[in-house]
Amino acid sequence: MSTHKLRVIPLGGLGEIGKNMMVLEYANDVVVIDAGLMFPGEEMLGVDFLIPDISYLLPRQKNLRGIVITHGHEDHIGALPYILSRLVPPIYATKFARELIRMELKQRGVRTDAKLNLVNPGSRIKLGNFNIEFFSVCHSIPDSVGLIIHTPVGTVVHSGDFKIDYTPVISEATNFSQLASLGTKGVLLLLSDSTYAELPGYTPSERVVSDTLDRIVGEAKGRVIITTFASLISRVQQVFDVAVKHGRRVFIIGRSMKEIASMALKTGYLSAPPGIICRLDELKTLPHNRVIVLSTGSQGEPTSALVRMANRDPSSRVQIIPGDTVVISATPIPGNEALVSKTTDSLFRQGANVIYDKLAQVHVHGHGSQEELKLLLSLVKPNFFVPVHGEYRHLSLHANLARSMGIPEDNIFVLENGDILELGQDSGRVVGRTRARAMYVSGMITGELDNTVLRDRKLLSRDGVVVVTIAVDAESGKLAERPRIITRGFVDAGGEQMLIEKGRGVVVSALDHDKGRLVDQSFVDARVKDSLSRFFYEQVHRRPIIIPVVVEVGRTQREPTN
Amino acid sequence: MSTHKLRVIPLGGLGEIGKNMMVLEYANDVVVIDAGLMFPGEEMLGVDFLIPDISYLLPRQKNLRGIVITHGHEDHIGALPYILSRLVPPIYATKFARELIRMELKQRGVRTDAKLNLVNPGSRIKLGNFNIEFFSVCHSIPDSVGLIIHTPVGTVVHSGDFKIDYTPVISEATNFSQLASLGTKGVLLLLSDSTYAELPGYTPSERVVSDTLDRIVGEAKGRVIITTFASLISRVQQVFDVAVKHGRRVFIIGRSMKEIASMALKTGYLSAPPGIICRLDELKTLPHNRVIVLSTGSQGEPTSALVRMANRDPSSRVQIIPGDTVVISATPIPGNEALVSKTTDSLFRQGANVIYDKLAQVHVHGHGSQEELKLLLSLVKPNFFVPVHGEYRHLSLHANLARSMGIPEDNIFVLENGDILELGQDSGRVVGRTRARAMYVSGMITGELDNTVLRDRKLLSRDGVVVVTIAVDAESGKLAERPRIITRGFVDAGGEQMLIEKGRGVVVSALDHDKGRLVDQSFVDARVKDSLSRFFYEQVHRRPIIIPVVVEVGRTQREPTN
């Protein structure tokens, strides 16, 4: 029936955790799944975050039928504020995700004509040749969905981010019978979350955290301060529930926690009996054992409420008191380990008793472990399999799981961003690659990675910068004065005056040649850079960036000043 | 009997993992335990490593009786090359540690008159009022010892770094009866390793790794490449043993692995039947299933042998072949997680099957978990307790363990670097603080942290540098030409020419005032910095470091050039 092939093109999220974006294309119809951002590695200096490269989509704007969002985490919606300035497709999202997209667009000051359409688990939408059904999955944010996408070539199942939780705290459990019945009818392709493909066994149910929180709050003689991800609404609900049970009031602190909890209460994702949530100015009126503080800062973010408490920031409205129990109900996202550890140390220094993931089960994560990934594979029984959402090792290990379950080697594609996979009903092949680099956002600048700006920042960060001013006499072509040297981030200017002074002499010697006039800027540049680089490396084993500034003196007004 | 108090002064290693150094002082006798380095956090840009501040020791040189080394890891010996230029005390170390100290001094080109004395488990030495006995402990390097230090005030036990291993692979098991008999006689103070105080239960024996390696090598159809810490000799021995068992030869690759294995074979810490270790040029002559490659690179170090294989570096003498099994027999040291993950991903990309700590028990660590820490406390029964070697949270949790075992609150001291604890037979008190900052080593420069150099590096790493050249006409006091702007690490100079061009105009406007002459350098500096900072922030939300260079033109020879 299908005269065209189905194209599957990851533009982000494969070979990395973050900036998820998957393109499906059939004939003149293009559908995009998710549009996320990624936080940069520490080597990407001065980069705020990374977003997918949409070069493939730009010339296909008129074919773009929509962007379908699986849930409201930043790595699935965070690129929208940036790409909506260049593309204006309709967006389809569940209610909670849609609220977060609205908050995100507002916060970044983005106005768009793109329509934010509401879908629900169970909804169906038709986007050109694609008929899309949404099904509930459990994940660490409400209203997460997977997708069943009927195409002329066959049915595609996209898991979204998921874990299997038979006893979720707030969301619906996954509808397995629907997936199983699809499996018996035949599924062309499964795209499945690989984030935790390293972990054997099953991810515990969100509900196990209740027991730990119950015990901790029950035993605590003083205040309990709990931090978690603001969007992890099921955890927030468990905190409310444990507060009710132990007769404590909840004080919410931190901007994102207040905003999202308030939105979730309004929209019905959270429920709390009247009077449980109190205003911060009532905190002092209650005995310590009647207090729970719910705070941002689970990732040790330097300006978050918890970190300000940990550092005794005088502007913080809550200060740690010896006897406080602090529960870090989260694990550090890779890259944040050091910040979280530092926060934990500071809290201990203030006399708090800190309970975190290594000490008690105060957190469970939101992605499926190996047995869950196998369960999905066994229900869906796909003809082709593409592991998505993960570093390369996660994708490889997920592919191993699929292989161990009997999916033929040739039907498993470990793709990377930019690979173009073409699928027919019985055949699949990577036919080429498109541009899918990481685009960085740094302040208001967006660009490609791997450029000289980042390389220079790396050099500057290690050894700083040395500016050498060379005044050349316009008449004689000789140095008009002894070169001047200004350094930043190189050596302690006070302690190393001799080094700098000797460096000035090195420049004088390097430029002192009888015949030539110092007129050739590139000659002067090269001599200064070479001689000073060598000198500083010999002296202190460092290689600062050297910027020569050559100025002709004794002659004026070469260029008008306005 | 004692007329003086015993002073206990940590100069490093408390509130941090690394740069261990503990001072004991009684009357005119000073003894130092360990002299280690620490690898810098990512925020310490351009810092190679950190060493302890020895300000307290310098004025007490004549009282310094010796530096006693507990084992040969960098965080216990790595500061020696630096402090031996300022202090020349006798050093006491076990044989393996002494060999590593010699290698370290040689590598850094340090000659010293300090005598490197050999001690053994069971040895006793007398350093002034201190009588020191050494006892074997199990740790991830051979010849690790703890110390029993008899002082006029009482006996001090220092655990060194330790775990309890009843079935060690090469070292002696700890002599518990000696410690227990001390405990019954009365111990004044226990100083005990807190590194893994977060972990419940017991650390597994080194021997469990044998079973995993045996299974992996037995099942591997191709070559097996194993990486671990070069100084983890017991692991290297297990690799040799498994090679013998499965009829494979061992090829050693990577400088430190070759050097330390060679030293350990010579000194008898390692043993291998003749012919098991082969030269790399014989690698090609053997079938794949007869090969084990033992490599450096367990921490993803960018220039290590394993990383060069992972990156298909053409200069690497071993390249990954699909079907290779790579075993990462180590865990990432905090801070190295991203490098190790990147290496793992690259190895998978090359077609290797990578087995690492999350997938199988290919590593056990070298520090005791909570039950082992409790065992030591219960054997030694100290009057006073000071947790050592750990971040603040580790020290706090270790203190909690001591408290739970009945040591009175007032006898437990969670110290930080620089605290001066004075102990009498029945009383202890922190009497003051001495300087114990982190000293950084950056190339050949050593200095204090927290200075403007590091702050500037941080700013440079985020937003780069902008050099503005202002030529002022000496006669008129006006701009002689339009200001020039050079940037590095700020914006893409090609893509953002308009921004730079507008910036030049901003400087012109800022300096354009009818009356004044641009003679006051600090006035010009401030105007340029303020106006450009504001402009760039408005335009692109970045704040580069701005360096104005003001040159007077139209007048020459203000200063002789030589």
Interface residues (C-beta under 8 A of the other chain):
Chain A: G15 G41 E42 L45 G46 E198 L199 P334 G335 E337 A338 S341 T344 D345 S346 F348 R349 V354 K358 L359 E391 Y392 R393 S396 L397 S442 G443 M444 I445 G447 N451 T452 V453 L454 D456 R457 K458 L459 L460 S461 R462 D463 G464 V465 V467 T469 A471 D473 K478 L479 A480 E481 R482 R484 I486 R488 G489 F490 V491 D492 G495 E496 G505 V508 Q539 V540 H541 R542 I545 I547 V549 V551 E552 V553 G554 R555 T556 Q557 R558 E559 P560 T561 N562
Chain B: G15 G41 E42 L45 G46 E198 L199 P334 G335 E337 A338 S341 T344 D345 S346 F348 R349 V354 K358 L359 E391 Y392 R393 S396 L397 S442 G443 M444 I445 G447 N451 T452 V453 L454 D456 R457 K458 L459 L460 S461 R462 D463 G464 V465 V467 T469 A471 D473 K478 L479 A480 E481 R482 R484 I486 R488 G489 F490 V491 D492 G495 E496 G505 V508 Q539 V540 H541 R542 I545 I547 V549 V551 E552 V553 G554 R555 T556 Q557 R558 E559 P560 T561 N562
